[in-house]
Amino acid sequence: MVSISIRSLPHLALLVGLIVLPGMRTHAEGRVLTGHPMSIARAQSWCIAPDRPAPSWDGPGHPECEMTWRVLAERGDRILYSARYAWPSPTRGDGRARMLTEILFEGVKGSKVVTSLYAVQEDEARILPAPFRVHELDGRTVIDSRVCMTGTTECGGEFAIWENGRVEKIENHAISEIRERLPRGYDLSTTPQIDLASLSGTGAASKRGDADCCPSATIAFKLQFDGSSLHVQDLELKRGRSGS
C-alpha cells in the first residue's frame, strides 16, 4: 500500500460520501439499488452472501453474521426499513473489525414484501460506516450516511432522498464552494462536519506553514437545500487556533 503522510490526507481524501486513497479500495459510497422485491421474512432473517456484491442472497451467509433490523421512517402507508449486517473482517491481523453492510428496504403497511433501495458496505479495518439516520427537510425524508476513516479523525458522508419506491442521491457542493470562498492561501484541513437538522456546519482551515496538528483558522457556514442539492449560503472564517 502507498504510504501517505498525515499532512497529505486532507488533500487526497476529503470525504463527501466516498473515501478514495491510493492503494485502497472502498465501498463506502452509497449505491442506489433497483428495488429487487423479496419477502420481509427473508429480509429480516437471512444474512447476505459475503463473497458477492452487496446485497446478494445467492450464497450462504457468513456463519458469524449478525443482523439488526429497524424502522427508519414512515410516509403515508410506506415504511423505510434498515437491515445492518455484520461479520468478522477478512482483513488479516485485526480480530475486532467487522465487515459492515447496511441496506435500506421499502415496504407497504400490511404487505409481506419489501424492495431493496440503497446499500453501503465497508470493512471496519479501513472505514467505519455509522448507522443510517434520517431527517425531515422541506417536507422530504433525507438519509444521512456518515463514514470515518479508521484510526483518524477524518469523517464525512453523503445524503440521499427517500421518495416512494426509490432513493436519489443529493449533490453536495459544500466542499468545492467552501474552497472557492476561502481566503487565498487557505485550504480545508479536514472534512467539514455538516448538521443537516440546522443546515449548518463547522470545520478547520490551514495555510502553508501550519503544523499538522494545528490549523490556523476555523470556519462556520450555513447551507441551502434546494430539494436535490446542498449549497453554501454563507461562510465565516475565524483566524486563530481553537482554544488559543
C-alpha positions as CSV (number, residue, x, y, z in Angstrom):
1,M,0.0,0.0,0.0
2,V,1.2,3.5,-0.8
3,S,2.5,5.4,2.3
4,I,0.6,8.6,3.0
5,S,1.6,11.3,5.4
6,I,-1.0,12.8,7.8
7,R,-0.4,16.2,6.2
8,S,-1.4,14.9,2.7
9,L,-4.6,13.1,3.9
10,P,-6.9,16.1,3.7
11,H,-5.9,16.9,0.1
12,L,-6.2,13.3,-1.1
13,A,-9.3,12.3,0.8
14,L,-11.7,15.0,1.9
15,L,-14.8,12.9,2.4
16,V,-18.0,13.6,0.6
17,G,-19.6,10.2,0.9
18,L,-16.7,8.5,-0.8
19,I,-13.2,7.9,0.5
20,V,-10.5,7.2,-2.0
21,L,-6.9,6.7,-1.1
22,P,-4.0,5.4,-3.2
23,G,-4.0,1.6,-2.9
24,M,-7.3,1.4,-1.1
25,R,-10.5,0.0,-2.5
26,T,-13.6,1.4,-0.9
27,H,-17.4,0.7,-1.0
28,A,-18.3,3.5,1.4
29,E,-20.2,5.4,-1.3
30,G,-23.9,4.6,-1.1
31,R,-25.2,2.6,-4.0
32,V,-28.7,3.1,-5.3
33,L,-30.4,-0.3,-5.9
34,T,-33.1,-1.2,-8.5
35,G,-35.8,-2.2,-6.0
36,H,-35.5,-6.0,-6.1
37,P,-38.5,-7.5,-4.3
38,M,-38.3,-10.1,-1.6
39,S,-40.3,-11.4,1.4
40,I,-40.0,-9.3,4.5
41,A,-39.5,-12.6,6.5
42,R,-36.4,-13.4,4.4
43,A,-35.1,-9.9,4.6
44,Q,-35.4,-10.0,8.4
45,S,-33.8,-13.4,8.9
46,W,-31.3,-14.2,6.2
47,C,-27.8,-12.8,6.1
48,I,-26.4,-11.7,2.8
49,A,-23.7,-13.6,1.0
50,P,-20.2,-12.3,2.0
51,D,-18.4,-13.1,-1.3
52,R,-20.7,-11.4,-3.7
53,P,-21.6,-7.7,-4.5
54,A,-24.0,-6.5,-1.8
55,P,-26.8,-7.2,-1.4
56,S,-26.9,-10.8,-2.6
57,W,-28.7,-13.8,-1.1
58,D,-27.4,-16.1,-3.9
59,G,-25.0,-17.8,-1.5
60,P,-24.7,-18.7,2.2
61,G,-24.2,-16.0,4.8
62,H,-21.1,-15.9,7.0
63,P,-21.6,-18.3,9.9
64,E,-21.0,-15.5,12.4
65,C,-23.2,-12.9,10.6
66,E,-25.4,-10.8,12.8
67,M,-28.2,-8.5,11.6
68,T,-30.1,-5.6,13.1
69,W,-33.5,-4.6,11.7
70,R,-35.1,-1.3,12.4
71,V,-37.7,1.1,11.1
72,L,-36.1,4.4,10.0
73,A,-39.1,6.4,8.7
74,E,-42.7,6.2,7.6
75,R,-44.5,8.3,4.9
76,G,-48.2,7.6,4.4
77,D,-48.6,3.8,4.0
78,R,-44.9,3.3,3.2
79,I,-42.2,2.2,5.6
80,L,-38.4,2.6,5.3
81,Y,-36.5,-0.2,6.9
82,S,-32.8,-0.7,7.6
83,A,-31.0,-4.0,7.8
84,R,-27.5,-3.8,9.1
85,Y,-25.4,-6.9,8.6
86,A,-22.0,-7.6,10.3
87,W,-19.5,-10.4,10.3
88,P,-15.7,-10.6,11.1
89,S,-13.5,-8.6,8.9
90,P,-11.5,-10.6,6.3
91,T,-8.6,-8.2,6.8
92,R,-5.7,-10.1,8.4
93,G,-4.3,-9.0,11.7
94,D,-7.5,-7.2,13.0
95,G,-9.6,-9.5,15.1
96,R,-12.1,-6.9,16.2
97,A,-13.0,-5.2,13.0
98,R,-16.2,-6.3,11.1
99,M,-17.4,-6.2,7.5
100,L,-20.5,-4.0,7.7
101,T,-23.3,-3.7,5.2
102,E,-26.4,-1.6,5.6
103,I,-29.4,-2.0,3.2
104,L,-32.5,0.1,3.0
105,F,-35.8,-1.6,2.2
106,E,-39.2,-0.1,1.5
107,G,-42.4,-1.8,2.4
108,V,-46.1,-1.0,2.4
109,K,-48.1,-1.4,5.6
110,G,-49.7,-4.8,5.7
111,S,-47.6,-6.2,2.9
112,K,-45.3,-9.2,3.3
113,V,-43.0,-7.9,0.5
114,V,-40.2,-5.3,0.6
115,T,-37.9,-3.9,-2.0
116,S,-34.2,-3.0,-1.7
117,L,-33.4,0.6,-2.5
118,Y,-29.9,1.6,-1.2
119,A,-26.8,0.0,0.3
120,V,-23.4,0.8,1.8
121,Q,-20.7,-1.7,2.5
122,E,-17.2,-1.4,4.0
123,D,-14.6,-3.1,6.1
124,E,-14.2,-1.5,9.6
125,A,-10.4,-2.2,9.3
126,R,-10.4,0.7,6.8
127,I,-13.6,2.7,7.0
128,L,-16.3,2.9,9.8
129,P,-19.8,3.4,8.4
130,A,-22.2,4.8,11.0
131,P,-25.8,3.6,11.1
132,F,-28.1,5.5,8.7
133,R,-30.0,8.4,10.1
134,V,-33.0,10.2,8.6
135,H,-34.0,13.9,8.7
136,E,-37.1,15.7,7.5
137,L,-36.1,18.7,5.3
138,D,-38.6,20.8,3.4
139,G,-41.1,18.0,3.7
140,R,-38.7,15.4,2.3
141,T,-37.1,12.4,4.0
142,V,-33.3,12.7,3.8
143,I,-31.0,9.8,4.5
144,D,-27.7,10.7,6.3
145,S,-24.9,8.2,5.7
146,R,-21.7,9.0,7.7
147,V,-18.3,7.3,7.4
148,C,-15.0,7.8,9.2
149,M,-11.5,6.7,8.2
150,T,-10.4,4.1,10.7
151,G,-7.6,5.4,13.0
152,T,-8.1,9.1,12.1
153,T,-10.4,11.9,12.9
154,E,-11.3,12.3,9.2
155,C,-15.1,11.8,8.7
156,G,-17.6,12.7,6.1
157,G,-20.7,11.4,4.5
158,E,-23.3,11.7,1.8
159,F,-27.0,12.4,1.7
160,A,-29.9,10.9,-0.3
161,I,-33.7,11.5,-0.6
162,W,-36.2,8.7,0.0
163,E,-39.3,9.0,-2.1
164,N,-42.0,6.4,-2.9
165,G,-40.2,3.5,-4.4
166,R,-36.8,5.0,-4.8
167,V,-33.7,6.7,-3.3
168,E,-32.0,9.5,-5.1
169,K,-28.6,10.9,-4.1
170,I,-28.3,14.6,-3.1
171,E,-25.5,16.5,-4.9
172,N,-23.3,18.1,-2.1
173,H,-21.5,21.1,-3.4
174,A,-20.3,22.2,0.0
175,I,-16.6,21.2,-0.2
176,S,-16.0,22.9,-3.6
177,E,-17.9,26.0,-2.7
178,I,-16.1,26.4,0.7
179,R,-12.8,26.1,-1.0
180,E,-13.8,28.8,-3.5
181,R,-14.7,31.2,-0.7
182,L,-11.6,30.7,1.5
183,P,-9.0,33.5,1.5
184,R,-6.1,33.0,-0.8
185,G,-3.5,30.6,0.7
186,Y,-6.0,28.7,2.9
187,D,-7.4,25.2,2.3
188,L,-9.5,22.8,4.2
189,S,-7.5,20.7,6.7
190,T,-10.2,18.2,7.4
191,T,-13.7,17.5,6.0
192,P,-16.2,20.0,7.4
193,Q,-18.9,18.5,9.5
194,I,-22.5,19.1,8.4
195,D,-25.5,19.3,10.7
196,L,-28.5,18.6,8.4
197,A,-31.1,19.5,11.1
198,S,-29.8,23.1,11.2
199,L,-28.4,23.2,7.7
200,S,-25.1,24.4,9.1
201,G,-21.6,23.1,9.6
202,T,-18.1,23.7,11.0
203,G,-14.6,22.9,10.1
204,A,-10.9,24.0,10.1
205,A,-8.7,25.6,7.5
206,S,-4.9,25.7,7.3
207,K,-2.4,27.7,5.4
208,R,1.1,26.9,4.3
209,G,3.4,26.7,7.4
210,D,0.8,25.5,9.8
211,A,1.8,22.4,11.9
212,D,-0.1,19.2,11.0
213,C,-1.8,19.3,14.4
214,C,-2.9,22.9,14.4
215,P,-4.8,24.6,11.6
216,S,-4.7,28.3,12.0
217,A,-8.4,29.1,11.3
218,T,-11.9,27.7,11.9
219,I,-14.9,28.0,9.7
220,A,-18.6,28.1,10.2
221,F,-21.1,28.0,7.4
222,K,-24.8,27.9,6.5
223,L,-26.3,25.6,3.8
224,Q,-29.2,25.9,1.5
225,F,-31.1,22.8,0.4
226,D,-33.0,23.2,-2.9
227,G,-34.6,19.8,-2.9
228,S,-31.9,18.0,-4.8
229,S,-28.6,19.6,-3.8
230,L,-26.7,21.3,-1.0
231,H,-25.0,24.7,-1.5
232,V,-23.1,27.0,0.8
233,Q,-25.2,30.1,1.6
234,D,-22.8,31.9,4.0
235,L,-19.2,31.2,5.2
236,E,-17.3,32.8,8.1
237,L,-13.6,32.2,8.7
238,K,-12.1,33.0,12.1
239,R,-8.3,33.2,12.2
240,G,-6.7,31.8,15.3
241,R,-6.4,28.3,16.6
242,S,-9.3,27.0,18.6
243,G,-8.6,27.2,22.3
244,S,-6.0,29.9,21.8
